Amino acid sequence: MSLQLRLFGGNSDAGKLTASNDGGHAIDKSKVLASTDASVITPLNPGNFSSIRSVPVVPAPRYFTKEEADAMKDLAKEKNRRCKTV
């Protein structure tokens, strides 16, 4: 039951939603939520923006080496300085 119905009453069945809330239509959820194309940008497929990326995309979760972490910290400091001067 929604919060509004609890607060303001509404015990009649006139304005209540059905329990499944399907909307009474024939839309297949698996087709609607299916990916449209293999090249669509998703969290698992970040796309190719090598021309504007300052660092490469990490293809899978992993720990950074100390050198990589230090380089990313330096890059972040440099970009932060650039943003403050602009």
Order of alpha helices (4+ residues) and beta strands (2+ residues): alpha-alpha-alpha
